[in-house]
Amino acid sequence: MWKKSKVTDQTAAGQAGIKKKSKVPGVMITQFVEELPEGMTTPDFTRKPIALTIQEGKFGFFKAIVVGTPTPTVTWSRANGEIHFHPDMCQQKYDEVSHEHTIEFPKISPDDADTYKCFATNEYGRAICTVVLNVIAVGFSKTKEFQKQSEEDVTDLRKKLKNNPDGTREQKPMEPEEKIWEILLSADKKDYERICVEYGITDFRHMLKKLNAMKKERDEEIAEFVSHIGKLKPIEVDDKDCATIELEMDLKDPSSKVFLYKNGVMVPFTTEDSEEMKHSLKQVGKKFIFKIGKLSSEDAGLYSVDVGGVNVFSTEFKVPNVDFAVKIQEVKAEERGDALFQCVLTAPLNELKWLGKSTPLTNGEKFEITVSEDKLIHKLIVRDCMPLDAGIYAAVAGIKSCNAWLIVEADKDPANKGKKATRKTTMAGGGNDEDLIRIAKEQQEKYQKEMEEKMEAAKKAQAEREVTEAAARAQAEAAKKAAAEEKAAAMAAAKLEVLEVLEVLEVLKGLVVQAVQAEQAVQAVQAVQVVQAVQAVLGLMELALAKVQVLVKALELVLVVQAGKVEEKMELELGVELELKVELGVGLEPELQLEGKQKKKRVRDGPLVPDTVIDPGVHFHAGLSDCKAIVGEAAELECKVSREDCEGIWYKDGDEIKSSEGITISKEGTFHRLKIHKVTEEFAGKYKFEADGRKTESLIIVEDPPRFSTEDLEAFKITSTVKKGQKATFKLPYVGREPIKIQWYLDGEELSEETNIKFDHSEGCTCLFLTKLQRKDSGEVKLKLKNEFGTVEAFSQLVVMDKPTPPMGPLEIVEASSSALEFKWRAPKDSGGCKIGNYILERNQVGRNTWKKVGPIGPEAKYRDTDVDHGRRYCYRIRVETEMGTSELMETEDIQAGTKAYPGPPSAPKVISAFKDCINLSWSPPSDTGGTNILGYKLEKRKKGSNLWGAVNTPDDMIKGKGVGVKDVVEGMEYEFRVSAINNSGAGEFSTPSEFVFARDPKKPPGKVIDFKVTDSTYTTLSLSWTKPKDIEGVEDEAKGYFVEIRPAENTEWDRCNANAITLNFYTVKGLKSMAMYWVRVIATNDGGQGESQELDNYILAMPPPVRPRFTDAKMKSFMVVRAGNSARFNINFEASPWPEVIWLKDGVPVSKKVTISNSEGTSQLLIPSAERRDTGIYTIIVKNIVGQESFSTEIRVTDEPKPPGPVETDENVPGTVTVSWTASPDEKRDDRLHYMVTKRDSTKTAWHTIGDHIFNNRFTVCNIMPGREYQFRVYAKNDMGASKPSESQKWLIPTKKEKFTMNMPETKACNLQCPPKFIVPLKMHTAPQGYECYMSCAIKGDPTPHVTWLRNSISLNTNTNYFISNTCGVCSLLILRVGPKDFGEYKVVAESSLGRAECSTKLTVRE
């Protein structure tokens, strides 16, 4: 049967997957093989990564330590997406000293929050552990939904109407005022003043008030589409002739469209990095990067980024009219020296953008950036150059850039390694500042001349503009005057018309009155005359009304021209007409005739403008975009319309297309898509989508760049190793559209066909043949293919083996005694590509002509020669031997065996006194006289700044005493002295030099120190600093040293902290009492004595500045296993100020009295004297003070070697197997990690071997039991501390033969048991996870035995080796070792015999 434990892991083909437990909680181990070879182990974690919660923008890391034989390979992954390894985002490191694998995040961002996995893998297994990274986001974030107002005012309506329905802006240039506000909305507060000055804004307070209101309004608009926005980077120019705009956005709807505008006009862009498109967008997670390529002066303007019609970010791109008159050049600098890059501009510029290896540089200790006064010469100094500083450096001015290499030549002298030599500055090309100043002066004159020409042109244009404006003003004045005259004439005519109308109205009024009186007085006979009079009145009234209408129109025109108000026109029309009707008494209602004098306004019926709704039809929210596709890959076009019920038609080059074998046309809601499954050349062309009369077009550009297959590329990367003089061949097939340019490189240099270099370019393949190879030909081989669509490169390595070079000096003498010589040397500079086999030595005694061969001494570069004579000198020749041959020799200098006994160095000379013509010195004799008396002394002097020492006394005139007065001095010069003792062997080693002393008369004491202050303090120390006192000639001389004195507040006496004067201007006082008060002062001193003291203004408390508690241990154990009865000790180091309170908890409650807690300065110790099992738990330390608190937890597990299990019993339940059972160990209930191991020994072997481990129950079945063999079993109990003593079973034997017996059976009637096939137990439905095993079984009966066939989807599986099929006693089973998507389907079992046929089927569902 198959074991259930061999499952679940994606291992290599032919490997099993056995799960194992790790001692570290949370680690899962998978073993790939059944049995591990001796000495080999699976990977495991001794320290796993710890979950991390950190603030955005901080530095974060995970650390892990793994073990295993062979050494495992460590990789990292994350649950969502891939890890992008980049120095600015994420780095993976390994520390060879601490064996720590680290993944670092230099600057944590919200995108980094995820679940990470760490894999440790070797050929025998794999270990996995997971860890969670939580990021606390900071900065601008919109998380709340703003409430919508029920009614919208006119302002909101105008705001909505400014954009098109698809979210784009109205295509028109941006107004200057709108441009200024967009710049201010996206600018930092520190730039407000500069922007206001630049654009002439004077009312700063009003600007801020309005800007805050606009920001609040824009934030509400942004919140509808964006849930988070941050890291807004203004437009930046790099050294690759490109400009980028970066921002991070978390879109609520990923399908929201992003638009780019320049000065209010939409800019088309592509989502691919293409050389053809000027603008492109690259999205990495939540980061959006807009790129502007091929920069020119026309690219200047205000760039805005909109999402869904809402502006989220704006940045102004200014292109100064500047170029490089002198570009930076390549610099070769020595190690630990300085490198200088300098350039000259054509126009003044405040600052350049300097880049080092594509990283922006700032002014600091490492990089010094300077600008000349005329802003034309710009310099970059790279301080203290190291090999790591080598690379390409660039200068960017506006849209112009230039770059050059910095080459750092390593110091070949090993004695100077790591030491700082005299700083030397190297300039490019050996140029000087005079040439740059001359060029800058010429550029400045040229620039001033151009500016003067521009000013003259501007003045000329201004004068012409003023003349044009004056003429326009004169013409406007004339037109205005003519209009006024015309207006006056119209007013006069209107006045006459009004007078005429008034006269008519007076006549009419009289007639009407007469008619009324006549109507009352005249009899019926005179009625005819009245009627005639009324008719005449009516005629006059019609004439008057016509006149009045003409008058109203004229006055209406005048009033409109004067005031432009429609309301006055309406009032005039209503008032005049109503007044006229009242005067005449006609046209009114009967009850108002001649009685009512009040006015009544008319009411307009219906709206001023008829309400009409016009259906705009279908329109595009998003049109088609151009698409670039690679041959053999898929391509897709997509557009979005305004309605879901819209149907459209797709066209290619004007012909309608529909879904076919290679093209799929689909519709999802408002999205219409056309997908090409496998692109070929015939799919290139113009595609159009048309719906309801609207259409959108785009191009599919088919590209076929050169590329390699993965298998061929991996084979090409294998390093080629050949011997000198042999040949090497590099071959690599490729695909891509011809013509393809093929270039081969060796160590960065392009190869051309020569005698020893041949190329073979066939269709789809290229070969490089190198013959007669030399050692210098070793290096990187690169193949570069290029066609019109792109470039691809492949890399390999070539190693040419040759004879090694000679060993390298200088020789390092370890011992040179009378009995032995021991020395070392350096390995050869080039070992020829081979491992060093031996060093061959020859020795020569100086004075002889013969060389003695010492012989091969092994690969170690050192030798000890004990066959020497005292006092003799020896010389050696050394050669290197490898498999390629022997190198040339290196000959050493002479080495003497044993030396003479010279005296040791005396003490450094001490200056007794100094005058302008004499300096008095004294010294102490050497402690080591060399075994003889000191005959005298030799004294030397040296001027300050010189490297030469000069003798004060001649060799014949030794100084007998221990002091001397040196008179051979020059007044005002500064000297130092050294002295050596002389005995019978000669002059010994010189003493250390004395202090420098001036040859001058005694000095004046110095003054008080300046700027005396405290720089740092702790509970026991105090750090001070000061500035040396001023040098006043004749009053106070220069200070040579300082004394620091301290006085406790309760004492009156000062204590000196330093016995000897210090020359530095800072000092640290130690040994203070915690929290004590002290007074401190400093006294300056020189050869003239001590000056006045300088005290601090106030007393000082001996305590450090407040510090939040933090743990200082680099590695703290989070898990400990302790044997019961032993002591458990756990130390924690921390720092905090003031003294913190330390609390220890066990499982969240204070520890018991049994546990001893010891606290001291910066450390705390937990001690369990005699650990018991009940002491197991989680121990937490809490360190807190007034500043804050910190905590750390560790798990301590107390256990012991387990007691052995009870009696072992054996039983045979199934033939060929033995079931071993035993009584549980007494410790099983107390230890949840206790398990069992079973070993076996049979009669043919004497050794015990393990047959089962990590068994967590009390039974184990042993298979493959052979009859005739005697077996014995042992059971061990195991836990974290080890294994118990074994419990053995009785010997188990299965006899091979059985006794024969005879039985007389009674005669019985024949019984026919034949029956057709029949399923007793049918198949069941199965659902299996992908990657796991699946087991199916059923039971069949039938006589004769039926033939069983397994089928999947009606295809036979009996001959398929991917399935394990068995049939035992009618039980038919099928085992799928690792379920995959292809295993999904219907499974059927068919049983056939001569009597019939039976079938049974089921379905297998694969779950991801």
Salt bridges, closest charged atoms under 4 A:
ASP9 OD2 - LYS19 NZ 3.38
ASP9 OD1 - ARG126 NH2 3.38
GLU34 OE2 - LYS6 NZ 2.71
ASP88 OD2 - HIS86 ND1 3.92
GLU100 OE2 - ARG47 NH1 3.47
GLU100 OE1 - LYS63 NZ 3.45
GLU100 OE2 - LYS1115 NZ 3.63
GLU104 OE1 - LYS93 NZ 3.29
ASP114 OD2 - ARG78 NE 2.95
GLU145 OE2 - LYS252 NZ 2.89
GLU152 OE2 - LYS160 NZ 2.39
ASP156 OD1 - LYS159 NZ 3.54
GLU177 OE2 - LYS210 NZ 3.95
GLU182 OE2 - ARG169 NH2 3.10
ASP191 OD1 - LYS190 NZ 3.63
GLU198 OE1 - ARG194 NH1 3.46
GLU198 OE2 - LYS318 NZ 2.18
GLU217 OE2 - LYS159 NZ 2.80
ASP219 OD2 - LYS142 NZ 3.73
GLU221 OE2 - LYS159 NZ 3.66
GLU236 OE1 - LYS353 NZ 3.86
GLU246 OE1 - LYS233 NZ 3.62
GLU248 OE2 - LYS231 NZ 3.76
ASP250 OD2 - LYS286 NZ 3.60
ASP273 OD1 - LYS291 NZ 3.49
GLU276 OE1 - LYS628 NZ 3.66
ASP299 OD2 - LYS278 NZ 3.13
ASP306 OD2 - ARG169 NE 2.77
GLU316 OE2 - LYS179 NZ 3.91
GLU334 OE2 - LYS424 NZ 3.87
ASP338 OD2 - ARG383 NH1 2.90
ASP338 OD1 - ARG423 NH1 3.16
GLU368 OE1 - ARG383 NH2 2.20
ASP384 OD1 - ARG336 NE 2.64
ASP389 OD2 - LYS366 NZ 2.72
ASP433 OD1 - LYS379 NZ 3.12
GLU442 OE2 - ARG438 NH1 3.46
GLU500 OE1 - LYS547 NZ 3.96
GLU556 OE2 - LYS569 NZ 2.83
GLU573 OE2 - ARG602 NH2 3.15
GLU577 OE2 - LYS581 NZ 3.51
GLU579 OE2 - LYS599 NZ 3.87
GLU638 OE1 - ARG673 NE 2.73
ASP645 OD1 - ARG643 NE 3.27
ASP653 OD2 - LYS652 NZ 3.15
GLU668 OE1 - ARG673 NH1 3.07
GLU681 OE2 - ARG737 NH2 2.20
GLU703 OE2 - LYS628 NZ 3.95
ASP704 OD1 - ARG707 NH1 2.83
GLU714 OE2 - LYS717 NZ 3.86
GLU788 OE2 - ARG737 NH1 3.73
GLU793 OE2 - LYS782 NZ 3.72
ASP802 OD2 - LYS724 NZ 3.67
GLU815 OE1 - ARG864 NH1 2.56
GLU822 OE1 - ARG864 NH1 3.04
ASP830 OD1 - ARG775 NH2 2.78
GLU842 OE1 - ARG877 NH1 4.00
GLU842 OE1 - ARG879 NH1 3.52
GLU860 OE2 - LYS862 NZ 3.53
ASP865 OD2 - ARG843 NH1 2.80
ASP867 OD2 - LYS852 NZ 3.46
GLU891 OE1 - ARG877 NE 3.85
GLU940 OE2 - LYS938 NZ 3.93
GLU940 OE1 - ARG978 NH2 2.87
ASP968 OD2 - LYS941 NZ 3.46
GLU974 OE1 - LYS944 NZ 3.58
GLU976 OE2 - ARG942 NH2 2.45
GLU1038 OE2 - LYS1028 NZ 3.71
GLU1045 OE2 - ARG1056 NH2 2.96
GLU1045 OE1 - ARG1081 NH2 2.60
GLU1092 OE1 - LYS1008 NZ 3.97
GLU1135 OE2 - ARG1110 NE 2.62
ASP1147 OD2 - LYS1146 NZ 3.46
GLU1172 OE2 - LYS1154 NZ 3.88
GLU1172 OE1 - ARG1174 NE 2.74
ASP1175 OD2 - LYS1154 NZ 2.86
GLU1195 OE2 - ARG1197 NH2 3.56
ASP1200 OD1 - ARG1123 NH1 3.52
GLU1201 OE2 - ARG1123 NH1 3.60
ASP1227 OD1 - ARG1230 NH2 2.49
ASP1232 OD1 - ARG1197 NH1 3.26
ASP1242 OD2 - ARG1269 NH1 3.71
ASP1253 OD1 - HIS1254 ND1 3.78
ASP1253 OD2 - LYS1278 NZ 3.29
GLU1270 OE1 - LYS1291 NZ 3.82
ASP1280 OD2 - ARG1197 NE 3.91
ASP1280 OD2 - ARG1233 NE 2.83
GLU1288 OE2 - ARG1274 NE 2.77
GLU1333 OE2 - LYS4 NZ 3.83
ASP1383 OD1 - LYS1382 NZ 3.54
GLU1392 OE2 - ARG1397 NH1 2.50
GLU1399 OE1 - LYS1388 NZ 3.97
GLU1399 OE2 - ARG1397 NH2 2.64
